[in-house]
Amino acid sequence: MLPAHDVLPAPHDFAAYARTNWPRLVMTARLLTDDPGETEELARRTLVLTYARWRRVPRDDADFHVRRALVKGHLRGLRGRQAARRRAVLVLRLWEGMADVEIAQLLGCSVGAVRAHAKRGVREAGADAGRLRERYARAVEDIVPSEVPLAGIEASGRALRRRRLAAASAACAALLTPAALLTAGGIGGGGTDGTSGGGAGGAARRAESPVRVVALGERVSAVPGVRMWLTADGGHWSASKGRHHVQRLTDSGLPLDEPGVSARVGYVRDRFFLSGLYRGLRGDPGRVEVRTPTGTITASVLTLAGSPGWGIWYANTPLSGKDVKTLLAGGRSEQNVTAYDASGKVAARSGIEVGLV
């Protein structure tokens, strides 16, 4: 029987969430590891990682972040990694009840790769999906988890958060070096009005929709001193004094056959800002949202006329140095950026990288 995730109480605070979900975490960890001695330790490490970033975990999406921490924590450093990934796909599919697109987002791979892992995993297990599901249920039916070690988890989580913030401070300082200033024009940004020309009509259009259709090569002012435009092969960013950067779709690091979104933080004229590319959507995105320590930002989006499905996004709100440190502390695994399709469903997620190119 699948865990009834949809009837769990809303995680209003970490302690309540940890106590409610500890038994499920232990059971899923047991199915992933098949090792009674490692089971509760993996669940504990997962909650430590979750506590360290709890302030930035959206309460309506906490399960996704916890599952990702659990699976990636298990896979990290394993020998026989591909076999472990196949097992993880089957556990997420048959025990956690996740859809293939959700598993792909969690593992950072394509839906096609998820299906290939599942097909081979079922074949190697020598059973069909129904029998595997029954096998998983039998494997955990006698598990009686101990009480969640909440005090120790919170203490370890606070220590981890301090270490991450220290590392983020170093990365933030790197952005302020002369080398960073020379390359910061290569990062997309957020702006004060998001228009080219800054007229009242442009401001009205921006208020109506965050998505703007532009012509080939049409320049758009993002922040003072930074312009953006699209060509057939990717996005362009240009800062003052002639600094220019292009990120082509073929070398963006995004998946080629599934939706994806990239995200970076840049620094120009004493401002930190965020931007990136999105690709692989069917039509224009409904919106791109960035979760920051001070709230969620709906980004501006540029898409090329006649070529829906990819484009540039950039945040409208400049960030403080403190916010940047917090965002970088999570790295790419934090997945603060979410692209939604036209129907409002999550299409792709991404973490944020330092904007040095």
NORGIDA-V9056 format. One record per backbone hydrogen bond with DSSP energy under -0.5 kcal/mol. NH is the residue of the N-H (numbers start at 1). CO is the residue of the C=O. If there is no record, write none. Layout:
nh,co
NH,CO
NH,CO
This chain:
nh,co
3,95
5,3
7,4
8,5
12,10
17,13
18,14
19,15
20,16
21,17
22,18
25,21
26,22
27,23
28,24
29,25
30,26
31,27
32,28
33,29
34,30
38,35
39,35
40,36
42,38
43,39
44,40
45,41
46,42
47,43
48,44
49,45
50,46
51,47
52,48
53,49
53,50
54,51
56,53
57,54
58,56
61,58
62,59
65,61
66,62
67,63
68,64
69,65
70,66
71,67
72,68
73,69
74,70
75,71
76,72
78,75
84,80
85,81
86,82
87,83
88,84
89,85
90,86
91,87
92,88
93,89
94,90
95,90
95,91
96,91
98,92
103,99
104,100
105,101
106,102
107,103
108,104
109,104
114,110
115,111
116,112
117,113
118,114
119,115
120,116
121,117
122,118
123,119
124,120
125,121
126,122
126,123
127,122
132,128
133,129
134,130
135,131
136,132
137,133
138,134
139,135
140,136
141,137
143,140
150,148
153,149
154,150
155,151
156,152
157,153
158,154
159,155
160,156
161,157
162,158
163,159
164,160
165,161
166,162
167,163
168,164
169,165
170,166
171,167
172,168
173,169
174,170
175,171
176,172
176,173
177,174
181,177
182,178
183,179
184,180
186,183
187,184
194,222
197,195
203,199
204,200
205,201
206,202
207,203
208,204
209,205
212,210
212,301
214,303
217,230
218,215
220,228
222,223
222,226
223,226
226,223
227,238
228,220
229,236
231,234
234,231
235,247
236,229
237,245
238,227
239,243
240,225
242,239
243,240
245,237
247,235
248,246
249,233
251,248
252,249
260,279
262,277
264,275
265,353
266,273
268,271
271,268
272,319
273,266
275,264
276,313
278,311
279,260
281,309
283,281
286,340
287,340
289,338
290,297
291,336
292,290
292,295
295,292
297,290
299,288
299,297
300,314
301,210
302,312
303,212
304,310
305,214
307,304
310,307
311,278
312,302
313,276
314,300
315,274
319,272
324,320
325,321
326,322
327,323
328,324
329,325
330,326
330,327
331,327
334,331
335,332
337,350
338,289
339,348
340,287
341,345
344,341
347,339
348,339
350,337
352,331
353,263
355,265
356,354
357,355
